[in-house]
Amino acid sequence: MNKIITIGFTGKRRCYLNTTRDEAIARYIQSEALFQADFDAMLTSGYADVKEIEFVDEFGAYEVYEI
């Protein structure tokens, strides 16, 4: 079983494969140069979200690209 965690908002999401939710959030905050409070505010306001999907070896995607 694999797990992908996506963080961000429509049109700009970062994806983390087979990591914990906490690790993914920490890496997202670092990569986006945010403070924890800013990230928390983004989640609370509904501007961004964290999604977790478990899958065996395939999943659906609207668009995938390399950063």
C-alpha positions as CSV (number, residue, x, y, z in Angstrom):
1,M,0.0,0.0,0.0
2,N,1.2,3.5,-0.9
3,K,0.1,6.8,0.4
4,I,0.3,10.2,-1.2
5,I,-0.3,13.4,0.7
6,T,-1.1,16.5,-1.2
7,I,-0.9,20.0,0.3
8,G,-1.9,23.3,-1.1
9,F,-4.7,24.8,-3.1
10,T,-6.3,24.2,-6.5
11,G,-3.7,24.8,-9.2
12,K,-0.6,24.6,-6.9
13,R,-0.2,21.5,-4.8
14,R,2.9,19.7,-3.5
15,C,2.7,15.9,-3.2
16,Y,4.6,13.7,-0.8
17,L,4.8,9.9,-1.4
18,N,5.0,7.4,1.5
19,T,5.7,9.9,4.2
20,T,3.9,10.8,7.4
21,R,1.4,13.7,7.5
22,D,3.6,15.6,9.9
23,E,6.7,15.2,7.8
24,A,4.8,16.3,4.7
25,I,3.5,19.4,6.4
26,A,7.0,20.3,7.7
27,R,8.5,19.9,4.3
28,Y,5.7,22.0,2.7
29,I,6.1,24.8,5.2
30,Q,9.9,24.8,4.6
31,S,9.5,24.7,0.8
32,E,7.0,27.5,0.7
33,A,9.0,29.6,3.3
34,L,6.0,29.8,5.6
35,F,5.7,30.1,9.4
36,Q,3.6,27.4,11.1
37,A,1.0,30.1,12.1
38,D,0.6,31.1,8.4
39,F,0.1,27.5,7.4
40,D,-2.5,27.0,10.1
41,A,-4.3,30.2,9.0
42,M,-4.4,28.9,5.4
43,L,-6.0,25.6,6.6
44,T,-8.5,27.4,8.9
45,S,-9.6,29.8,6.2
46,G,-10.0,27.0,3.7
47,Y,-7.5,28.6,1.4
48,A,-5.4,25.4,1.4
49,D,-5.9,21.8,2.5
50,V,-4.2,18.5,3.2
51,K,-5.4,15.4,1.5
52,E,-4.3,11.8,2.0
53,I,-4.9,9.1,-0.5
54,E,-3.9,5.4,-0.1
55,F,-3.5,3.3,-3.2
56,V,-1.8,0.1,-4.4
57,D,-0.1,1.0,-7.6
58,E,-2.3,3.5,-9.4
59,F,-4.5,6.6,-8.7
60,G,-6.4,9.2,-10.7
61,A,-4.9,12.6,-11.3
62,Y,-6.2,15.7,-13.1
63,E,-2.6,16.9,-13.9
64,V,0.9,15.8,-12.8
65,Y,4.1,17.8,-13.5
66,E,7.6,18.1,-12.1
67,I,8.5,21.1,-10.0
